[in-house]
Amino acid sequence: MTTPNFILSLREKIGHDPLWLTGITAYVEDADGRILLGRRSDTGEWALVYGIVEPGEEPGRTCVREVLEETGVHVAPQAIA
């Protein structure tokens, strides 16, 4: 996964100081109770789909976008916890 442009822009201004970023983790379950996992590119381990909320983006929209980008699966959020 590439670094989002808004983070690159922030890094130009603040260097490598810590960033407080809002993230999501998507728990996706099908009708048979199977849970959707993605394989991490850094470790090769299986994990729930996760990602960073982009500026102005609602968390539910982030879930939809990240699941589609990472797995190709279309989802509709049922709840945000």
N, CA, C and O atoms as CSV, one atom per row, in Angstrom:
chain,resi,resn,atom,element,x,y,z
A,1,MET,N,N,0.841,-1.181,0.000
A,1,MET,CA,C,0.000,0.000,0.000
A,1,MET,C,C,0.881,1.237,0.000
A,1,MET,O,O,1.846,1.317,0.760
A,2,THR,N,N,0.562,2.171,-0.823
A,2,THR,CA,C,1.335,3.409,-0.888
A,2,THR,C,C,0.874,4.385,0.192
A,2,THR,O,O,-0.244,4.292,0.698
A,3,THR,N,N,1.738,5.300,0.524
A,3,THR,CA,C,1.417,6.323,1.517
A,3,THR,C,C,0.498,7.360,0.894
A,3,THR,O,O,0.810,7.905,-0.165
A,4,PRO,N,N,-0.657,7.647,1.552
A,4,PRO,CA,C,-1.574,8.651,1.001
A,4,PRO,C,C,-0.912,10.018,0.835
A,4,PRO,O,O,-0.042,10.393,1.620
A,5,ASN,N,N,-1.328,10.755,-0.185
A,5,ASN,CA,C,-0.740,12.062,-0.474
A,5,ASN,C,C,-0.859,13.039,0.683
A,5,ASN,O,O,0.051,13.837,0.904
A,6,PHE,N,N,-1.970,12.998,1.434
A,6,PHE,CA,C,-2.115,13.942,2.536
A,6,PHE,C,C,-1.087,13.683,3.630
A,6,PHE,O,O,-0.689,14.617,4.327
A,7,ILE,N,N,-0.649,12.444,3.795
A,7,ILE,CA,C,0.391,12.147,4.778
A,7,ILE,C,C,1.747,12.616,4.267
A,7,ILE,O,O,2.546,13.157,5.031
A,8,LEU,N,N,2.007,12.414,2.984
A,8,LEU,CA,C,3.265,12.911,2.405
A,8,LEU,C,C,3.365,14.422,2.558
A,8,LEU,O,O,4.436,14.952,2.856
A,9,SER,N,N,2.254,15.112,2.353
A,9,SER,CA,C,2.228,16.565,2.504
A,9,SER,C,C,2.501,16.966,3.955
A,9,SER,O,O,3.261,17.900,4.211
A,10,LEU,N,N,1.887,16.265,4.896
A,10,LEU,CA,C,2.146,16.542,6.311
A,10,LEU,C,C,3.613,16.297,6.657
A,10,LEU,O,O,4.227,17.082,7.379
A,11,ARG,N,N,4.156,15.223,6.148
A,11,ARG,CA,C,5.562,14.885,6.427
A,11,ARG,C,C,6.514,15.966,5.910
A,11,ARG,O,O,7.551,16.212,6.527
A,12,GLU,N,N,6.185,16.606,4.804
A,12,GLU,CA,C,7.024,17.692,4.292
A,12,GLU,C,C,7.091,18.849,5.288
A,12,GLU,O,O,8.095,19.557,5.368
A,13,LYS,N,N,6.008,19.030,6.044
A,13,LYS,CA,C,5.930,20.145,6.992
A,13,LYS,C,C,6.479,19.793,8.364
A,13,LYS,O,O,7.143,20.616,8.994
A,14,ILE,N,N,6.209,18.575,8.839
A,14,ILE,CA,C,6.581,18.248,10.220
A,14,ILE,C,C,7.674,17.194,10.339
A,14,ILE,O,O,8.055,16.830,11.452
A,15,GLY,N,N,8.175,16.707,9.243
A,15,GLY,CA,C,9.233,15.704,9.307
A,15,GLY,C,C,8.706,14.374,9.819
A,15,GLY,O,O,7.654,13.897,9.391
A,16,HIS,N,N,9.458,13.784,10.745
A,16,HIS,CA,C,9.098,12.456,11.242
A,16,HIS,C,C,8.515,12.487,12.644
A,16,HIS,O,O,8.515,11.471,13.339
A,17,ASP,N,N,8.012,13.658,13.072
A,17,ASP,CA,C,7.313,13.726,14.344
A,17,ASP,C,C,6.092,12.809,14.290
A,17,ASP,O,O,5.571,12.537,13.208
A,18,PRO,N,N,5.631,12.329,15.452
A,18,PRO,CA,C,4.457,11.450,15.470
A,18,PRO,C,C,3.219,12.131,14.878
A,18,PRO,O,O,2.998,13.326,15.078
A,19,LEU,N,N,2.428,11.363,14.157
A,19,LEU,CA,C,1.150,11.824,13.613
A,19,LEU,C,C,0.021,11.107,14.336
A,19,LEU,O,O,0.095,9.900,14.566
A,20,TRP,N,N,-1.016,11.840,14.694
A,20,TRP,CA,C,-2.227,11.241,15.245
A,20,TRP,C,C,-3.201,11.082,14.085
A,20,TRP,O,O,-3.754,12.064,13.589
A,21,LEU,N,N,-3.407,9.847,13.660
A,21,LEU,CA,C,-4.284,9.555,12.531
A,21,LEU,C,C,-5.425,8.655,12.983
A,21,LEU,O,O,-5.223,7.733,13.772
A,22,THR,N,N,-6.612,8.924,12.484
A,22,THR,CA,C,-7.764,8.080,12.777
A,22,THR,C,C,-7.778,6.910,11.814
A,22,THR,O,O,-7.616,7.086,10.606
A,23,GLY,N,N,-7.971,5.723,12.349
A,23,GLY,CA,C,-8.002,4.532,11.513
A,23,GLY,C,C,-9.266,3.728,11.726
A,23,GLY,O,O,-10.012,3.963,12.677
A,24,ILE,N,N,-9.500,2.784,10.842
A,24,ILE,CA,C,-10.643,1.875,10.938
A,24,ILE,C,C,-10.151,0.437,10.823
A,24,ILE,O,O,-9.099,0.160,10.248
A,25,THR,N,N,-10.934,-0.451,11.378
A,25,THR,CA,C,-10.775,-1.878,11.147
A,25,THR,C,C,-12.147,-2.393,10.743
A,25,THR,O,O,-13.130,-2.168,11.449
A,26,ALA,N,N,-12.218,-3.077,9.621
A,26,ALA,CA,C,-13.497,-3.564,9.105
A,26,ALA,C,C,-13.663,-5.041,9.428
A,26,ALA,O,O,-12.848,-5.873,9.028
A,27,TYR,N,N,-14.723,-5.356,10.152
A,27,TYR,CA,C,-15.093,-6.742,10.422
A,27,TYR,C,C,-16.190,-7.097,9.425
A,27,TYR,O,O,-17.315,-6.608,9.529
A,28,VAL,N,N,-15.857,-7.946,8.462
A,28,VAL,CA,C,-16.796,-8.298,7.393
A,28,VAL,C,C,-17.110,-9.789,7.512
A,28,VAL,O,O,-16.216,-10.634,7.485
A,29,GLU,N,N,-18.403,-10.088,7.645
A,29,GLU,CA,C,-18.850,-11.473,7.793
A,29,GLU,C,C,-19.897,-11.769,6.720
A,29,GLU,O,O,-20.800,-10.965,6.486
A,30,ASP,N,N,-19.770,-12.926,6.069
A,30,ASP,CA,C,-20.766,-13.284,5.049
A,30,ASP,C,C,-21.928,-14.051,5.676
A,30,ASP,O,O,-21.938,-14.286,6.884
A,31,ALA,N,N,-22.893,-14.436,4.868
A,31,ALA,CA,C,-24.103,-15.105,5.355
A,31,ALA,C,C,-23.801,-16.451,6.020
A,31,ALA,O,O,-24.600,-16.942,6.817
A,32,ASP,N,N,-22.660,-17.040,5.697
A,32,ASP,CA,C,-22.278,-18.321,6.298
A,32,ASP,C,C,-21.412,-18.150,7.540
A,32,ASP,O,O,-20.925,-19.130,8.103
A,33,GLY,N,N,-21.219,-16.892,7.971
A,33,GLY,CA,C,-20.428,-16.631,9.173
A,33,GLY,C,C,-18.924,-16.595,8.944
A,33,GLY,O,O,-18.153,-16.526,9.901
A,34,ARG,N,N,-18.501,-16.642,7.681
A,34,ARG,CA,C,-17.063,-16.557,7.392
A,34,ARG,C,C,-16.613,-15.103,7.486
A,34,ARG,O,O,-17.336,-14.193,7.078
A,35,ILE,N,N,-15.426,-14.893,8.022
A,35,ILE,CA,C,-14.877,-13.550,8.227
A,35,ILE,C,C,-13.870,-13.260,7.127
A,35,ILE,O,O,-13.005,-14.083,6.824
A,36,LEU,N,N,-13.995,-12.064,6.527
A,36,LEU,CA,C,-13.081,-11.647,5.463
A,36,LEU,C,C,-11.767,-11.173,6.068
A,36,LEU,O,O,-11.750,-10.303,6.939
A,37,LEU,N,N,-10.675,-11.749,5.600
A,37,LEU,CA,C,-9.337,-11.349,6.023
A,37,LEU,C,C,-8.520,-10.961,4.801
A,37,LEU,O,O,-8.775,-11.433,3.692
A,38,GLY,N,N,-7.549,-10.108,5.014
A,38,GLY,CA,C,-6.605,-9.739,3.966
A,38,GLY,C,C,-5.211,-10.128,4.408
A,38,GLY,O,O,-4.941,-10.200,5.607
A,39,ARG,N,N,-4.334,-10.376,3.476
A,39,ARG,CA,C,-2.953,-10.721,3.821
A,39,ARG,C,C,-2.121,-9.454,3.888
A,39,ARG,O,O,-2.080,-8.680,2.932
A,40,ARG,N,N,-1.456,-9.241,5.017
A,40,ARG,CA,C,-0.621,-8.058,5.205
A,40,ARG,C,C,0.575,-8.097,4.253
A,40,ARG,O,O,1.204,-9.141,4.083
A,41,SER,N,N,0.881,-6.963,3.640
A,41,SER,CA,C,2.007,-6.925,2.701
A,41,SER,C,C,3.352,-6.914,3.437
A,41,SER,O,O,4.366,-7.319,2.869
A,42,ASP,N,N,3.369,-6.455,4.693
A,42,ASP,CA,C,4.642,-6.362,5.407
A,42,ASP,C,C,5.056,-7.665,6.091
A,42,ASP,O,O,6.246,-7.977,6.151
A,43,THR,N,N,4.090,-8.431,6.609
A,43,THR,CA,C,4.432,-9.651,7.349
A,43,THR,C,C,3.898,-10.922,6.698
A,43,THR,O,O,4.336,-12.022,7.032
A,44,GLY,N,N,2.949,-10.774,5.766
A,44,GLY,CA,C,2.339,-11.944,5.149
A,44,GLY,C,C,1.272,-12.587,6.010
A,44,GLY,O,O,0.677,-13.585,5.603
A,45,GLU,N,N,1.011,-12.036,7.203
A,45,GLU,CA,C,0.003,-12.590,8.096
A,45,GLU,C,C,-1.394,-12.170,7.637
A,45,GLU,O,O,-1.560,-11.165,6.945
A,46,TRP,N,N,-2.396,-12.963,8.039
A,46,TRP,CA,C,-3.789,-12.651,7.750
A,46,TRP,C,C,-4.311,-11.716,8.825
A,46,TRP,O,O,-3.980,-11.867,10.001
A,47,ALA,N,N,-5.134,-10.743,8.423
A,47,ALA,CA,C,-5.666,-9.760,9.370
A,47,ALA,C,C,-6.987,-9.202,8.850
A,47,ALA,O,O,-7.293,-9.295,7.661
A,48,LEU,N,N,-7.762,-8.621,9.762
A,48,LEU,CA,C,-8.942,-7.867,9.339
A,48,LEU,C,C,-8.468,-6.708,8.469
A,48,LEU,O,O,-7.324,-6.267,8.587
A,49,VAL,N,N,-9.327,-6.225,7.612
A,49,VAL,CA,C,-8.989,-5.093,6.748
A,49,VAL,C,C,-8.965,-3.826,7.597
A,49,VAL,O,O,-9.850,-3.611,8.425
A,50,TYR,N,N,-7.955,-2.993,7.392
A,50,TYR,CA,C,-7.835,-1.760,8.158
A,50,TYR,C,C,-7.250,-0.675,7.275
A,50,TYR,O,O,-6.702,-0.957,6.209
A,51,GLY,N,N,-7.369,0.576,7.726
A,51,GLY,CA,C,-6.829,1.672,6.946
A,51,GLY,C,C,-6.998,3.001,7.653
A,51,GLY,O,O,-7.542,3.067,8.755
A,52,ILE,N,N,-6.531,4.049,7.017
A,52,ILE,CA,C,-6.551,5.402,7.569
A,52,ILE,C,C,-7.726,6.177,6.991
A,52,ILE,O,O,-7.979,6.148,5.787
A,53,VAL,N,N,-8.448,6.879,7.885
A,53,VAL,CA,C,-9.531,7.761,7.454
A,53,VAL,C,C,-8.902,8.985,6.799
A,53,VAL,O,O,-8.081,9.667,7.412
A,54,GLU,N,N,-9.282,9.261,5.568
A,54,GLU,CA,C,-8.743,10.419,4.857
A,54,GLU,C,C,-9.462,11.694,5.304
A,54,GLU,O,O,-10.595,11.623,5.779
A,55,PRO,N,N,-8.822,12.854,5.159
A,55,PRO,CA,C,-9.449,14.110,5.589
A,55,PRO,C,C,-10.842,14.288,4.984
A,55,PRO,O,O,-11.022,14.159,3.773
A,56,GLY,N,N,-11.832,14.586,5.844
A,56,GLY,CA,C,-13.202,14.810,5.395
A,56,GLY,C,C,-14.005,13.550,5.129
A,56,GLY,O,O,-15.173,13.638,4.750
A,57,GLU,N,N,-13.416,12.387,5.317
A,57,GLU,CA,C,-14.087,11.122,5.030
A,57,GLU,C,C,-14.732,10.572,6.304
A,57,GLU,O,O,-14.131,10.608,7.377
A,58,GLU,N,N,-15.938,10.073,6.178
A,58,GLU,CA,C,-16.626,9.445,7.304
A,58,GLU,C,C,-16.086,8.019,7.489
A,58,GLU,O,O,-15.733,7.371,6.503
A,59,PRO,N,N,-16.015,7.515,8.739
A,59,PRO,CA,C,-15.476,6.170,8.978
A,59,PRO,C,C,-16.188,5.059,8.195
A,59,PRO,O,O,-15.536,4.124,7.730
A,60,GLY,N,N,-17.500,5.148,8.045
A,60,GLY,CA,C,-18.217,4.126,7.269
A,60,GLY,C,C,-17.762,4.095,5.825
A,60,GLY,O,O,-17.608,3.023,5.241
A,61,ARG,N,N,-17.548,5.262,5.249
A,61,ARG,CA,C,-17.052,5.364,3.870
A,61,ARG,C,C,-15.635,4.817,3.773
A,61,ARG,O,O,-15.274,4.189,2.777
A,62,THR,N,N,-14.824,5.056,4.817
A,62,THR,CA,C,-13.462,4.518,4.834
A,62,THR,C,C,-13.501,2.998,4.807
A,62,THR,O,O,-12.718,2.373,4.092
A,63,CYS,N,N,-14.407,2.392,5.579
A,63,CYS,CA,C,-14.538,0.925,5.576
A,63,CYS,C,C,-14.856,0.403,4.185
A,63,CYS,O,O,-14.231,-0.546,3.710
A,64,VAL,N,N,-15.834,1.029,3.534
A,64,VAL,CA,C,-16.223,0.615,2.184
A,64,VAL,C,C,-15.026,0.726,1.242
A,64,VAL,O,O,-14.733,-0.206,0.493
A,65,ARG,N,N,-14.338,1.863,1.281
A,65,ARG,CA,C,-13.202,2.105,0.387
A,65,ARG,C,C,-12.064,1.125,0.650
A,65,ARG,O,O,-11.537,0.524,-0.286
A,66,GLU,N,N,-11.682,0.959,1.912
A,66,GLU,CA,C,-10.551,0.093,2.240
A,66,GLU,C,C,-10.825,-1.373,1.896
A,66,GLU,O,O,-9.954,-2.057,1.359
A,67,VAL,N,N,-12.028,-1.854,2.203
A,67,VAL,CA,C,-12.354,-3.249,1.880
A,67,VAL,C,C,-12.304,-3.450,0.370
A,67,VAL,O,O,-11.777,-4.459,-0.100
A,68,LEU,N,N,-12.845,-2.508,-0.395
A,68,LEU,CA,C,-12.814,-2.627,-1.855
A,68,LEU,C,C,-11.379,-2.564,-2.378
A,68,LEU,O,O,-10.987,-3.380,-3.212
A,69,GLU,N,N,-10.596,-1.602,-1.893
A,69,GLU,CA,C,-9.210,-1.468,-2.357
A,69,GLU,C,C,-8.372,-2.694,-2.022
A,69,GLU,O,O,-7.582,-3.154,-2.846
A,70,GLU,N,N,-8.545,-3.221,-0.815
A,70,GLU,CA,C,-7.680,-4.304,-0.352
A,70,GLU,C,C,-8.125,-5.693,-0.797
A,70,GLU,O,O,-7.299,-6.594,-0.934
A,71,THR,N,N,-9.441,-5.874,-1.025
A,71,THR,CA,C,-9.929,-7.225,-1.320
A,71,THR,C,C,-10.767,-7.326,-2.587
A,71,THR,O,O,-10.977,-8.426,-3.099
A,72,GLY,N,N,-11.253,-6.187,-3.106
A,72,GLY,CA,C,-12.125,-6.224,-4.268
A,72,GLY,C,C,-13.569,-6.555,-3.932
A,72,GLY,O,O,-14.382,-6.765,-4.832
A,73,VAL,N,N,-13.899,-6.603,-2.641
A,73,VAL,CA,C,-15.248,-6.946,-2.193
A,73,VAL,C,C,-16.022,-5.664,-1.904
A,73,VAL,O,O,-15.504,-4.753,-1.258
A,74,HIS,N,N,-17.270,-5.596,-2.387
A,74,HIS,CA,C,-18.159,-4.468,-2.100
A,74,HIS,C,C,-18.919,-4.771,-0.812
A,74,HIS,O,O,-19.495,-5.848,-0.659
A,75,VAL,N,N,-18.916,-3.811,0.111
A,75,VAL,CA,C,-19.619,-3.991,1.380
A,75,VAL,C,C,-20.507,-2.790,1.675
A,75,VAL,O,O,-20.326,-1.713,1.107
A,76,ALA,N,N,-21.466,-2.990,2.567
A,76,ALA,CA,C,-22.333,-1.920,3.057
A,76,ALA,C,C,-22.277,-1.975,4.573
A,76,ALA,O,O,-22.708,-2.968,5.160
A,77,PRO,N,N,-21.758,-0.936,5.230
A,77,PRO,CA,C,-21.639,-0.947,6.691
A,77,PRO,C,C,-22.997,-1.147,7.368
A,77,PRO,O,O,-23.999,-0.555,6.968
A,78,GLN,N,N,-23.006,-1.981,8.385
A,78,GLN,CA,C,-24.219,-2.234,9.174
A,78,GLN,C,C,-24.155,-1.503,10.511
A,78,GLN,O,O,-25.188,-1.111,11.053
A,79,ALA,N,N,-22.955,-1.319,11.043
A,79,ALA,CA,C,-22.792,-0.653,12.334
A,79,ALA,C,C,-21.369,-0.144,12.454
A,79,ALA,O,O,-20.438,-0.693,11.866
A,80,ILE,N,N,-21.226,0.908,13.223
A,80,ILE,CA,C,-19.897,1.432,13.551
A,80,ILE,C,C,-19.791,1.413,15.073
A,80,ILE,O,O,-20.621,1.993,15.773
A,81,ALA,N,N,-18.774,0.746,15.566
A,81,ALA,CA,C,-18.612,0.627,17.022
A,81,ALA,C,C,-17.319,1.275,17.467
A,81,ALA,O,O,-17.006,1.277,18.657
